Amino acid sequence: MPTRPLATARRVMAVVVTLSLGVGPGFAVPGAAQSPSPEIGHGSIRGTLYQADEQTALAGAKVTAINVRTGRQYSSEVTMEDGDFLVDGVPAGTYDVVIEVGGNLFVADHLVDLGPNESVSHSYSVQPEKPAGRMVPKMPAPKGSAALVGETNVPAGAFWKTPGGIVLLSVLGAGAVALIIGHKDRGSPSAP
């Protein structure tokens, strides 16, 4: 009789997995789809630009966020004496960050992931002595890199609260229940 609960647990797991695979793609996070879709979830990338010493604000620079999938560019106004910048109206996606100052380009050391309606704060220091880690498509060769000075995210919501996160938690939970039920009915391996 111990095989009956195990068979039931397997059927339940099969149903959960089937539903996850069938319904899961319908819960895809906007912006993750590869087909062209209207831009949604406009957020912003903001911060402060610094000179190589990471303390002196950088005036006269422009920040451009370039979507790595579409190549679409979003730019800030030229920074003032305080070095603060704002790239606003940016749809959810992954972005290269390029800083232009005095006709020279500096590429950020990392990509920026922006969620729907998310505001991300990154401060950068231009580093003419440090070569850029990569080239940005359709942009001239960079003069150097832009090192991250500070990082603060204003999250739009944790992954586990998104539809994709809920589906993943459901599948993992059902699998754990099936394993527990299966092991409970087997008994001790040393029992006769």
C-alpha positions in Angstrom: 0.0 0.0 0.0 2.9 2.5 0.4 3.0 2.9 -3.4 -0.4 4.5 -3.6 0.5 7.8 -1.9 3.7 7.9 -4.0 1.7 7.4 -7.2 -0.8 10.1 -6.1 2.1 12.5 -5.3 3.6 11.8 -8.8 0.2 12.6 -10.4 -0.1 15.8 -8.4 3.5 16.8 -9.4 2.7 16.0 -13.1 -0.4 18.2 -13.0 1.6 21.1 -11.3 4.4 20.8 -13.8 2.0 20.7 -16.7 0.1 23.7 -15.5 3.3 25.6 -14.9 4.6 24.9 -18.4 1.2 25.6 -20.0 0.3 28.7 -18.0 3.8 29.9 -17.0 4.7 31.5 -20.3 1.5 33.6 -20.0 3.1 35.1 -16.9 6.3 36.2 -18.6 7.7 39.4 -17.2 7.0 42.4 -19.6 10.2 43.4 -21.4 11.5 39.8 -21.3 9.7 38.8 -24.5 11.7 38.8 -27.7 8.8 40.0 -29.9 8.3 43.7 -30.5 5.9 45.0 -28.0 4.9 48.5 -26.8 7.3 49.9 -24.2 5.9 49.7 -20.7 7.0 50.4 -17.2 9.0 53.6 -17.8 11.5 54.2 -15.0 14.7 56.2 -14.6 18.4 55.9 -14.1 19.9 58.7 -11.9 23.0 59.4 -10.0 26.1 61.6 -9.8 29.1 61.7 -12.1 32.6 62.2 -10.6 36.0 62.8 -11.9 38.7 60.1 -11.7 39.3 60.9 -8.0 35.8 59.8 -7.2 35.2 62.9 -5.1 35.0 65.9 -7.5 31.7 66.3 -9.3 31.9 66.1 -13.1 30.2 69.0 -14.9 29.5 69.1 -18.7 28.9 65.4 -19.1 25.9 63.6 -20.7 24.8 60.0 -19.8 23.2 57.8 -22.4 21.5 54.5 -21.5 21.4 52.1 -24.5 19.0 49.2 -24.5 21.2 46.1 -25.3 18.3 44.3 -27.1 16.9 47.1 -29.2 19.8 49.6 -29.4 17.4 52.4 -28.5 19.1 55.3 -26.7 17.9 57.5 -23.8 20.0 60.5 -22.7 20.2 62.9 -19.8 20.7 66.6 -20.0 24.3 67.9 -19.6 25.4 67.7 -15.9 25.8 70.9 -14.0 28.4 71.7 -11.2 26.9 69.1 -8.9 27.4 66.3 -11.4 23.9 65.0 -11.0 22.2 63.3 -13.9 18.7 61.9 -14.7 17.8 59.6 -17.7 14.0 59.5 -17.5 11.3 57.7 -19.4 13.4 54.5 -19.7 11.4 51.3 -20.4 12.2 48.1 -18.5 15.2 46.3 -19.9 19.0 45.9 -19.7 21.1 48.9 -20.6 24.7 49.8 -21.4 25.6 53.2 -19.7 27.8 55.5 -21.7 29.1 58.8 -20.3 30.2 61.5 -22.8 32.4 64.4 -21.7 34.6 66.6 -23.7 34.0 64.5 -26.8 35.3 61.3 -25.1 33.2 58.3 -24.2 33.4 56.2 -21.1 31.6 52.9 -20.8 30.2 51.7 -17.4 31.9 48.6 -16.0 28.5 46.8 -15.7 25.1 46.6 -17.4 22.0 48.2 -15.7 18.9 46.1 -15.3 15.8 48.2 -15.0 12.4 46.7 -14.0 9.0 48.1 -14.8 8.5 51.6 -13.2 11.8 51.2 -11.4 14.2 54.0 -10.4 17.8 53.0 -10.1 20.6 55.2 -8.7 24.1 54.7 -9.9 27.0 57.1 -9.4 30.0 56.8 -11.7 33.6 58.0 -11.8 35.2 58.4 -15.3 38.5 56.5 -15.5 40.6 57.6 -18.5 43.5 55.5 -17.4 41.4 52.3 -17.1 40.4 50.8 -20.5 36.7 50.0 -21.0 35.8 46.4 -20.5 33.8 46.2 -23.7 32.7 48.1 -26.8 29.1 49.3 -27.2 27.6 48.5 -30.6 27.2 51.5 -33.0 29.3 53.7 -30.7 32.8 55.1 -31.2 35.6 53.4 -29.3 35.6 54.5 -25.6 38.3 56.6 -24.1 38.1 54.7 -20.8 35.7 53.1 -18.3 33.2 54.5 -15.8 33.6 52.8 -12.4 30.6 52.4 -10.1 30.9 54.7 -7.1 27.7 54.0 -5.3 24.6 51.9 -5.9 21.1 52.2 -4.5 18.0 50.5 -6.0 14.4 51.6 -5.4 12.8 48.2 -6.2 9.5 48.0 -8.0 8.9 44.7 -6.2 10.7 41.6 -5.3 11.0 38.8 -7.8 9.1 36.4 -5.6 6.0 38.6 -5.8 6.0 38.7 -9.6 3.9 36.2 -11.5 7.0 34.3 -12.6 8.2 34.1 -9.0 4.9 32.9 -7.8 4.8 30.1 -10.4 8.4 29.1 -9.5 7.5 29.0 -5.8 4.4 26.9 -6.5 6.4 24.4 -8.6 9.2 24.1 -6.0 6.6 23.8 -3.2 4.7 21.0 -5.0 8.0 19.2 -5.6 9.0 19.4 -2.0 5.6 18.1 -0.9 5.9 15.2 -3.3 9.4 14.3 -2.0 8.2 14.5 1.6 5.2 12.2 1.0 7.4 9.8 -1.0 10.0 9.5 1.7 7.5 9.2 4.5 5.9 6.1 3.0 9.1 4.2 2.2 10.1 3.6 5.8 13.6 2.9 7.1 16.0 1.3 4.6 17.4 -0.9 7.4 13.9 -2.3 8.3 13.2 -5.9 7.3 
